């Protein structure tokens, strides 16, 4: 495991830092593809040709299950369906443009292989993430290769920034509200509402095809209802609802770290566990500073806001410039 931090003056510098951190810790760079074992991720500079939303470009990541003789991903989704992005987004109401230099934090973790890149900008207020890895569950029909970033592609192929709100939307488990925030891995949408349709910012090869049983890449929108089955619809939010309502602990302010377990909706309101990100956790950061450490036994976890912390409006809302107190904790092996 490795942790690397520093500053970058451009997206090119940020990409170089990510490549160096990976190749220095067991990964191989072939063209734009970083690979280790059977895990493959193409990380490159996007251009204005990718979308009008990125006139200043962005970092683009896409997962696959191999490479060909030209070092291009094989068995992968197209850019418009499967590429995730992080970077400056001018002309968007919610996301603030970057100021340079940005501070980066890179976690390169193994057994299983997972890589996390966090960029901090806006005088330290704002955070974006890009991550990829391989975390299959027992019985997963696919490779378990996955990829995620703060922005994804919608169904028309237009690249859009994900919602940064954690909005009560009327979940039905034990009468508590469900929440959603789309700038964290696999935490999109809501398991119950029929009005929530979101562009996805995460993909995994492991969703089970209903007819053949073969694995497909996750796709589609969020889960619509318990009765609706779309074999590409997966989410990690259902496993932590309504636990987010109970953290932090009201008695001693302790933060609970919630596993990121990826469930696929199946027929008859059933679900299948198709993956788990084993080196990261969902959490609330009401009483934790950005980048602070939580020690649990022999493990240490570094906590980052989903976008920007706001303890006053901890559950967020629509059209805002913060993510309440929703955060991600990543296994830490630094000083």
SVG drawing of the C-alpha trace seen along z (x, -y; Angstrom):
<svg xmlns="http://www.w3.org/2000/svg" viewBox="-43 -30 51 48">
<polyline fill="none" stroke="black" stroke-width="0.4" points="0.0,0.0 1.1,-3.6 0.0,-7.1 1.4,-10.0 0.6,-13.7 1.8,-16.9 0.7,-19.8 -0.1,-20.0 -0.1,-23.0 -2.1,-21.4 -4.2,-18.4 -1.1,-17.0 0.9,-17.3 -2.0,-15.6 -2.1,-12.7 1.7,-12.3 1.5,-12.1 -1.1,-9.4 0.8,-7.4 4.0,-7.7 2.3,-6.6 0.8,-3.6 3.9,-2.4 6.0,-2.9 3.7,-0.5 3.2,2.5 1.1,1.2 2.3,1.1 1.6,-1.8 1.0,-0.7 0.0,-3.7 -2.7,-5.4 -3.7,-2.1 -2.7,-1.4 -2.9,2.3 -2.1,4.8 -3.0,8.5 -6.4,8.5 -7.4,5.0 -7.3,2.3 -8.0,-1.4 -7.4,-3.9 -6.6,-7.3 -6.0,-10.2 -6.6,-13.9 -10.1,-14.5 -10.5,-17.3 -13.2,-19.7 -14.2,-17.1 -15.5,-14.9 -18.2,-17.5 -19.0,-21.2 -19.0,-21.0 -15.2,-20.6 -13.6,-23.5 -10.6,-23.3 -10.4,-19.5 -10.6,-17.0 -9.0,-13.8 -10.9,-10.9 -10.9,-7.3 -12.5,-4.2 -12.3,-0.6 -11.8,2.6 -10.9,6.2 -7.7,6.2 -5.6,4.4 -4.9,5.1 -1.7,4.8 -2.1,1.0 -2.6,0.7 -6.2,-0.1 -8.8,1.2 -10.7,4.3 -14.1,5.5 -14.9,2.0 -17.7,-0.5 -17.4,-3.5 -16.4,-7.0 -19.9,-8.2 -21.3,-5.3 -18.4,-4.5 -15.9,-7.3 -15.9,-9.1 -14.3,-12.6 -12.8,-14.9 -11.6,-18.5 -12.5,-22.1 -16.1,-22.7 -16.6,-26.4 -20.1,-27.6 -21.8,-25.1 -23.9,-26.5 -23.0,-24.0 -19.4,-23.0 -16.7,-25.7 -13.8,-26.1 -10.4,-25.0 -7.6,-27.3 -4.0,-26.2 -2.0,-24.7 -4.3,-21.9 -3.2,-19.6 -3.6,-15.9 -3.8,-12.8 -3.3,-9.4 -3.9,-6.0 -2.6,-2.9 -3.9,0.1 -3.6,3.9 -5.4,7.2 -7.6,6.2 -6.2,3.5 -7.8,0.1 -6.5,-3.3 -8.0,-6.6 -7.1,-10.1 -8.4,-13.1 -7.9,-16.7 -8.3,-19.7 -8.8,-23.2 -10.7,-26.5 -8.4,-27.5 -8.8,-24.1 -12.6,-24.1 -13.5,-21.8 -12.7,-18.1 -13.1,-15.9 -12.3,-12.2 -11.3,-9.7 -10.8,-6.0 -10.6,-2.5 -9.9,1.0 -11.0,4.6 -13.2,5.9 -15.2,8.9 -17.6,10.5 -17.7,14.3 -19.7,15.7 -19.4,12.5 -19.9,13.5 -17.5,10.7 -14.0,9.5 -15.1,7.0 -13.2,4.2 -14.7,0.9 -14.2,-2.8 -15.7,-6.0 -15.2,-9.7 -17.2,-12.8 -18.7,-13.2 -20.2,-10.6 -22.1,-10.3 -25.9,-10.4 -27.9,-8.2 -27.6,-10.5 -23.8,-10.5 -23.7,-14.1 -21.2,-14.5 -22.7,-16.1 -21.6,-16.8 -23.2,-14.6 -25.5,-16.0 -23.7,-16.9 -26.7,-16.9 -27.8,-14.4 -31.5,-15.0 -34.3,-13.3 -36.4,-11.6 -38.8,-9.5 -37.2,-6.1 -39.5,-3.4 -37.2,-1.3 -38.4,-1.6 -39.9,-5.0 -36.5,-6.7 -35.4,-8.8 -33.1,-7.5 -30.3,-9.8 -28.4,-10.2 -25.1,-11.8 -23.6,-11.2 -20.0,-12.3 -19.0,-9.2 -18.5,-5.7 -21.7,-3.8 -23.8,-6.0 -26.2,-7.2 -29.9,-7.6 -32.4,-6.0 -33.7,-2.5 -37.3,-3.5 -38.3,-6.7 -39.6,-6.5 -38.8,-10.2 -35.0,-10.0 -33.1,-9.4 -29.4,-10.2 -26.4,-10.0 -24.1,-7.4 -20.6,-8.2 -19.5,-4.6 -19.3,-1.4 -18.5,2.3 -18.1,5.4 -20.2,7.8 -23.8,7.2 -25.5,10.5 -27.4,10.8 -30.9,12.0 -31.1,14.5 -27.6,15.8 -26.1,15.4 -23.0,13.8 -21.6,10.6 -22.2,7.2 -21.1,3.7 -23.4,1.8 -25.5,-0.8 -28.9,-2.4 -30.2,-4.7 -30.8,-4.4 -33.0,-1.7 -36.6,-2.8 -38.7,-0.7 -38.4,2.6 -40.6,4.2 -38.6,2.8 -35.8,4.9 -33.0,3.5 -30.0,5.9 -27.6,3.0 -28.8,1.0 -26.6,1.3 -26.1,-0.7 -24.2,-0.8 -26.7,-3.2 -29.2,-0.6 -26.8,1.2 -26.3,-2.0 -29.8,-3.3 -30.9,-4.1 -27.6,-3.9 -26.6,-7.3 -29.4,-8.7 -27.7,-7.2 -24.1,-8.5 -22.3,-10.2 -23.1,-8.6 -25.3,-11.1 -23.7,-10.0 -20.0,-10.5 -19.9,-11.9 -18.1,-8.8 -18.2,-8.3 -19.3,-4.9 -17.5,-3.7 -20.1,-2.0 -19.0,0.7 -19.4,-0.1 -21.2,3.0 -22.6,3.0 -26.0,4.6 -27.7,5.4 -31.5,5.3 -33.1,8.6 -36.6,9.9 -39.2,10.2 -37.5,7.4 -34.4,9.6 -30.8,8.3 -27.4,9.8 -24.1,8.7 -21.8,8.2 -18.9,6.3 -17.4,4.5 -14.8,1.7 -12.7,3.0 -10.4,0.1 -13.0,-2.7 -16.0,-3.4 -19.0,-5.8 -19.2,-8.1 -20.4,-11.4 -17.8,-14.0 -19.7,-16.3 -16.9,-16.2 -13.9,-15.3 -11.6,-17.8 -10.9,-17.3 -8.0,-14.8 -8.1,-13.8 -7.4,-10.2 -9.6,-7.6 -7.8,-4.7 -9.7,-1.5 -7.5,1.3 -4.5,1.6 -6.3,-0.2 -6.1,-3.9 -8.6,-5.7 -8.2,-9.2 -11.5,-11.1 -12.4,-13.3 -15.6,-15.3 -17.8,-14.2 -17.4,-17.7 -17.4,-20.4 -18.3,-20.0 -21.2,-22.0 -22.1,-21.0 -25.0,-23.5 -26.8,-22.0 -25.6,-18.4 -28.2,-16.8 -27.6,-19.0 -30.1,-20.1 -30.6,-20.9 -28.4,-23.4 -26.0,-23.9 -22.2,-24.2 -21.6,-21.7 -22.2,-18.0 -23.4,-18.4 -21.5,-16.0 -21.3,-13.1 -17.7,-11.8 -15.5,-8.9 -12.9,-7.3 -9.9,-5.6 -7.5,-3.1 -4.3,-5.0 -0.7,-3.9 1.1,-7.2 3.2,-8.8"/>
</svg>
